[in-house]
């Protein structure tokens, strides 16, 4: 056997051993590595737990940002969930900028039973940017404000309106005890107590409040509402097969307001309204001749034998910021006059979908 033949066999042997070694190293890596469809597996796991929609989307984003593959680790440990949330926010600060994501976070915490200490309290997020707050001072003065910043030490708000519009000054002092109320859809009326850290007058009043230790679910209504008896008119657009039941039906109907808020209103009418019907409403106070689109969310037949004086529940659809602010101003001034400001223990009226906000 020549030297060349021996060298060829040696090279072939080395190559064969190298291939066997690579195959041995590759096999366990393939077994232990997550499959490309890992996110689909996580989604299936969340759906099996009854978690879907925005809540599932938020959890998937947290898992992706923290490179975790097991939803159970997030859902079975509050500390693990909060740690993963902080890590996700460090990588993607805009994660909670979307209102739907913030609401999903609140629902996850409440449904998992992660409550803060105290009676009738829920683990509810601090006020978000652009969320409207109603503040009451020690002198009984109320102001309507909008949150512009929050952190672990303070909440900064911009005063939008005072109860006494002729008053331009705020006589509150640093250290004064304040009470704050705000409404959040899917949770209801929320309330917390705080103290004034600082106030600044820069053409508008800016207040800095101490970050509260707890926020209480005070009412189960999802929007602040005030009584208002005003005649209105609306265009009735039935949905589904009912659109062809009576081609000669009267489209323009009359009604009387029962109450109104920034989220919707209640009205009484003889028109045969059913859940899901669309209304184009005209004559709402402060909106002059503006037409507002709304959808029926609770008809009289849905009250299950309750007093029909509650009327028909209607939710606004596509309400502009200007129109919403006008209604909010009307609600604010009316609530101050009637002292209905959500600062006392009042369970309020239950609304569809708000059961998860009730106290445990």
C-alpha positions in Angstrom: 0.0 0.0 0.0 1.5 3.3 -1.1 1.8 6.4 1.0 -0.7 8.2 -1.1 -3.4 5.5 -0.5 -2.8 5.7 3.3 -3.2 9.5 3.3 -6.5 9.2 1.3 -7.9 6.7 3.9 -6.8 8.9 6.8 -8.5 12.0 5.3 -11.7 10.0 4.6 -11.6 8.6 8.2 -11.2 12.1 9.6 -14.1 13.4 7.5 -16.4 10.6 8.6 -15.6 11.1 12.2 -16.3 14.8 11.8 -19.6 14.2 10.2 -20.6 11.8 13.0 -19.5 14.3 15.7 -21.5 17.1 14.1 -24.6 14.8 13.8 -24.3 13.9 17.5 -24.0 17.6 18.5 -26.9 18.7 16.3 -29.5 16.1 17.4 -30.0 17.3 21.0 -30.0 20.9 19.9 -32.9 20.3 17.6 -34.8 18.5 20.3 -34.4 21.2 22.9 -34.8 24.3 20.7 -38.2 25.9 20.3 -39.9 25.3 17.0 -40.5 28.2 14.7 -44.2 27.9 15.5 -43.5 28.6 19.2 -45.6 31.8 19.2 -48.6 29.8 17.8 -48.1 27.3 20.6 -48.2 30.2 23.1 -51.4 31.6 21.6 -53.0 28.1 21.7 -52.1 27.8 25.4 -53.6 31.3 26.1 -56.8 30.5 24.3 -57.1 27.2 26.2 -56.9 29.3 29.4 -59.7 31.5 28.2 -57.4 34.5 27.4 -58.0 36.1 24.0 -58.3 39.4 22.3 -56.2 42.3 23.5 -55.2 40.4 26.7 -53.7 37.6 24.7 -51.9 40.1 22.4 -50.4 41.9 25.3 -49.1 38.6 26.9 -47.6 37.5 23.6 -45.8 40.7 23.2 -44.4 40.4 26.8 -43.3 36.9 26.1 -41.6 37.9 22.8 -39.8 40.9 24.3 -38.6 38.9 27.3 -37.7 35.8 25.2 -39.9 33.5 27.4 -41.8 30.5 26.0 -44.0 29.5 28.8 -47.2 31.6 29.5 -47.7 29.7 32.7 -44.7 31.4 34.3 -46.3 34.8 33.8 -49.8 33.8 34.8 -49.0 31.8 37.9 -46.7 34.4 39.6 -47.5 38.0 40.1 -43.9 38.8 40.8 -42.8 37.1 37.6 -45.5 38.9 35.6 -44.5 42.3 37.0 -40.8 41.7 36.4 -41.5 40.5 32.8 -43.6 43.6 32.2 -40.9 45.9 33.5 -38.3 44.2 31.2 -40.7 44.5 28.3 -41.3 48.2 28.9 -37.5 48.8 29.0 -37.1 47.2 25.6 -40.3 48.8 24.1 -41.4 51.9 26.1 -44.4 52.4 23.7 -45.9 49.0 24.6 -48.5 50.5 27.0 -49.2 53.7 25.0 -52.2 52.1 23.3 -55.4 52.5 25.3 -56.5 49.0 24.5 -53.3 47.6 25.9 -53.7 49.5 29.1 -57.2 48.3 29.6 -56.0 44.7 28.8 -53.3 45.0 31.5 -56.0 46.1 34.1 -58.2 43.1 33.1 -55.3 40.7 33.4 -54.4 41.9 36.9 -58.0 41.8 38.1 -58.9 38.4 36.7 -55.8 36.8 38.2 -56.8 38.2 41.6 -53.7 40.4 42.0 -55.2 42.9 44.3 -53.5 45.6 46.4 -54.1 45.6 50.1 -57.2 47.3 51.4 -60.9 46.9 51.4 -62.7 47.0 48.1 -59.4 47.6 46.2 -58.2 46.4 42.9 -54.8 46.4 41.3 -55.6 49.1 38.9 -53.1 51.0 36.9 -52.3 54.7 37.7 -54.0 57.3 35.6 -52.7 57.3 32.0 -51.7 60.2 29.9 -54.8 62.2 28.6 -57.1 60.4 31.1 -59.5 62.9 32.7 -59.5 63.3 36.5 -61.9 65.1 38.8 -60.1 66.5 41.8 -61.7 67.8 45.1 -59.7 70.0 47.5 -60.0 70.5 51.2 -62.1 73.6 50.6 -64.7 71.6 48.6 -63.5 73.2 45.3 -63.5 70.9 42.3 -61.4 71.0 39.2 -61.5 69.0 36.0 -58.0 68.0 34.9 -56.1 65.8 32.4 -53.1 63.6 33.4 -49.9 64.5 31.5 -47.3 62.5 33.4 -47.0 59.8 36.0 -44.2 57.9 37.7 -43.6 56.2 41.0 -43.4 59.5 42.9 -45.9 61.9 41.4 -48.8 62.4 38.9 -48.8 65.6 37.0 -52.1 67.1 35.7 -53.2 70.1 33.7 -56.3 71.9 35.0 -58.9 72.1 32.2 -61.8 73.6 34.1 -62.8 74.9 37.6 -66.2 74.6 39.2 -66.3 78.4 39.4 -65.3 79.6 36.0 -64.9 83.1 37.2 -62.2 82.0 39.6 -58.7 82.1 38.2 -56.7 81.2 41.3 -56.3 77.9 43.2 -56.0 78.4 47.0 -54.7 74.9 47.6 -51.4 74.6 49.5 -48.6 72.1 49.3 -49.5 69.2 51.5 -53.3 69.6 51.2 -55.2 66.4 51.1 -57.0 65.9 47.8 -59.5 63.3 46.5 -59.4 62.2 42.9 -62.1 60.4 40.9 -61.9 59.1 37.3 -63.8 56.7 35.2 -62.3 53.9 33.1 -64.3 51.7 30.7 -64.6 48.0 31.8 -63.8 49.0 35.4 -66.1 51.9 36.4 -65.6 54.8 38.7 -62.2 54.8 40.4 -61.1 56.9 43.4 -57.9 57.6 45.3 -56.6 59.9 48.0 -53.4 61.9 47.6 -51.7 65.1 48.6 -50.6 68.2 46.7 -46.8 68.2 46.0 -46.6 71.3 43.9 -48.7 73.7 41.8 -47.5 76.0 39.0 -49.3 78.7 37.1 -48.0 78.8 33.5 -51.0 80.4 31.8 -52.8 77.3 33.0 -52.6 75.6 36.3 -50.4 72.5 36.6 -50.6 70.3 39.7 -48.3 67.6 41.0 -49.9 65.0 43.1 -48.3 62.2 45.2 -48.6 58.8 43.6 -51.3 56.9 45.6 -50.7 53.6 47.4 -54.0 52.2 46.2 -56.9 53.0 43.9 -60.4 51.8 44.8 -63.1 50.7 42.5 -65.8 53.1 43.7 -68.7 52.7 41.2 -69.5 50.0 38.7 -70.7 52.5 36.1 -68.2 52.7 33.2 -68.9 56.4 32.6 -69.8 59.4 34.7 -73.5 60.3 33.9 -75.8 63.0 35.0 -79.6 63.3 34.8 -80.8 65.4 31.9 -84.4 65.7 30.6 -84.1 67.1 27.2 -86.2 66.3 24.1 -84.1 65.0 21.2 -84.7 63.5 17.7 -82.9 60.6 16.1 -82.7 58.7 12.9 -83.4 55.0 13.5 -81.3 52.5 11.5 -82.3 48.9 12.5 -79.7 46.3 11.9 -79.9 42.8 10.4 -83.0 41.4 8.8 -85.2 44.0 10.5 -84.1 46.5 7.9 -86.5 44.9 5.4 -89.4 44.1 7.8 -91.2 47.4 7.3 -90.1 49.5 4.3 -92.7 52.2 5.3 -91.5 52.6 8.8 -90.8 56.1 10.2 -87.1 56.7 10.3 -87.1 60.0 12.2 -88.1 59.4 15.8 -88.5 61.5 19.0 -87.2 60.8 22.5 -86.5 62.3 25.9 -83.1 62.1 27.5 -82.8 60.4 30.9 -79.1 60.9 31.6 -76.0 61.5 29.6 -72.2 61.0 30.0 -69.1 61.0 27.8 -69.6 57.4 26.9 -73.3 57.4 26.0 -76.8 58.2 27.2 -80.1 56.8 28.3 -83.3 57.8 26.6 -87.0 57.0 26.6 -88.9 56.6 23.4 -91.8 54.7 21.8 -89.6 53.6 18.9 -89.0 49.8 18.8 -85.3 49.9 19.5 -83.3 46.7 19.8 -79.7 46.0 20.8 -77.3 46.7 18.0 -79.5 49.3 16.2 -77.7 52.5 15.0 -79.0 55.9 15.9 -78.1 59.3 14.5 -79.0 61.7 17.3 -79.5 65.5 17.1 -80.4 67.9 20.0 -77.9 66.7 22.6 -77.2 69.6 25.0 -74.0 71.7 24.3 -73.6 70.1 20.9 -76.0 72.5 19.1 -77.0 71.0 15.8 -74.2 68.4 15.6 -75.3 64.9 14.7 -73.9 62.1 16.9 -73.8 58.5 15.9 -74.6 55.9 18.6 -75.4 52.3 19.0 -78.1 50.7 21.2 -76.4 48.5 23.9 -79.3 47.9 26.3 -83.0 47.9 25.1 -86.0 47.9 27.4 -86.5 44.1 26.9 -83.0 43.5 28.2 -83.9 44.8 31.6 -85.4 41.4 32.7 -88.4 42.8 34.5 -86.7 45.8 36.0 -88.2 49.3 36.0 -88.4 50.4 32.4 -87.9 54.0 33.5 -84.2 53.3 33.1 -84.9 53.6 29.4 -82.7 52.5 26.5 -78.9 52.5 26.9 -77.0 54.0 24.0 -73.2 54.2 23.5 -71.6 56.9 21.3 -69.7 55.7 18.2 -66.8 57.8 16.8 -67.4 60.8 19.1 -64.9 63.6 18.2 -62.6 65.0 20.8 -64.3 68.4 20.7 -67.8 67.0 21.2 -66.6 64.7 24.0 -65.0 67.7 25.8 -68.2 69.6 25.5 -70.2 66.8 27.1 -67.5 66.3 29.7 -67.8 70.0 30.7 -71.6 69.6 31.0 -71.2 66.5 33.1 -68.6 68.2 35.3 -70.7 71.3 36.0 -73.8 69.3 36.6 -72.1 66.8 39.0 -70.7 69.7 41.0 -74.1 71.2 41.4 -75.6 67.8 42.5 -72.5 66.8 44.6 -72.4 63.5 42.6 -68.7 63.3 42.3 -67.9 59.7 43.1 -66.1 60.6 46.4 -68.4 58.5 48.6 -69.0 54.8 48.8 -71.7 54.2 46.2 -71.8 50.9 44.4 -73.6 52.5 41.5 -75.6 50.7 38.9 -74.1 47.5 37.3 -73.5 47.7 33.6 -73.0 44.9 31.1 -69.4 43.6 31.2 -68.4 45.3 34.4 -68.8 42.3 36.7 -65.1 41.7 36.7 -64.6 45.0 38.4 -66.6 44.1 41.5 -64.9 43.6 44.8 -63.5 40.1 45.4 
